[in-house]
Amino acid sequence: MKPWGQASHGGPAIQRPAAVRLGGRGPLQKGDCMIRGSWPRFESLVARRRRQLLPIVFCLSVAGTGCASGVGTPDATAGGAVAPPATNAVPVGPTDAAGASVTPAGSGSGVSAPQLLVLADGVQGGVGLWTYSGGIWTAKWPVPGATVLARDEQTLILGIGASLELRAETSPQTPGAGISPQWGNKPLSGAIVGVDRSDAGSTAIAVSQAGGLAFGVVAADGSTGDLLPAPDSPFGPSVAWLDSERVAVISDDARQIPCLAVVDTAKHKLALLSGLGGVRTFAVSPDRRTLAAATESAVYVAPVDDWLADQEPSRAVSLDPSQVVWDLALSLDGSSLAMLSGTEDASGVVTDIHEITYVRTGSSWSKQTDSAVPFSRADGQVWLD
């Protein structure tokens, strides 16, 4: 999955089309889209409105890779882990001769806590689940075709093409129940690129479909309908349930500034939250009590109730002028924060991709880890508590 404006194998940039309804029933408002997990190029709001996105080039400093147009993939065929260069080295889990990932000695075969679970490439030559714990990256379990990862309090939710799969948070290696979203009597077309599941069992999804981005709600039996009113923003496709009826999204205000917004699925109303403008990405803790949002200059974390009351959130992390972040993740109780972070130069090249984690101590946040990543693309991450 490539973001709108990203070239493929040196080809021309892809024009960003308007969003469409899940059932293919015509356009929705204007809605340009950026796909989460595709290592996006972020631009100033003014520049973004004045020109089309240019091709995105990422130069990831991992063994066996260089600069390439589009999303590069390290040569992981011979193993499930790729080591960064010695100048920016982090421990990376070993692989056996057949290329299967192997947990480092002493770490046990189960899931230790706390740690991150990241959906990324480089797992036995394809997409799969990595763990990051104690400074060690380990390529663990392949999940062919997976496009997005999220979690609620007890369940991992994977988007695998146009289908959903639920796995127990305590055993992410074990495939679970599948859901095949149906629009009317037809299977959903397109890839699911944003997902979150409510405590009541409904799943909010963002789907790359017909050259655009559509939002929907999937019932437990797979029946799917539009998320209405649809969010309208070039930033996405973050979706997160706040309770059994309300979904947090990003949508533009009247000045075309992206803000957090809440869609009430029962009343079919969208309310913009005015506490913070310029929101690029966000995450909600699995207990639904804490929300983190990133702008061009900082990451803010506050209780969900404060966001809903339009209170100005607390700044948790200040970003450098050239720093961009995406794929935020909060731990179950909102006390730990993770983000993928890179450095963007004047030409839009993003390099030096790191996983950075923070822990909350009282009212402040302290950096816990800062590690180069051993993969070239990620499509979601969650904390395992």
Buried (B, 14 or more C-beta within 10 A) or exposed (E): BBBBBBBEEEEEBBEBBBBBBBBBEEEBEEBBBBBBBBBBBBBEBEEBEEEEBBBBBBBBBBBEBEEBBBBBBBEBEEBBBBBBEEEEEBBBBBBEEEBBBBBBEEBEEEBEEBBBBBBBBBBBBBBBBBBBBEEBBBBBBBBEBBBBBBBBEEBBBBBBBBBBBBBEBBEBEEBBEEBEBBBEEEEBBBBBBBBBBBBEBBBBBBBBBBBBBBBBBBBEEBEBBBBBBBBBBBBBBBBBBBEEBBBBBBBBBEEEEBBBBBBBBEEEEBBBBEBBBBBBBBBBBBBBBBBBBBBBEBBBBBBBEBBBEEBEBEBBBEBEEEBBBBBBBBBBBBBBBBBBBBBBEEEBBBBBBBBBBBBBEEEEBEEEBEBBBBBBBBBBBBBBB
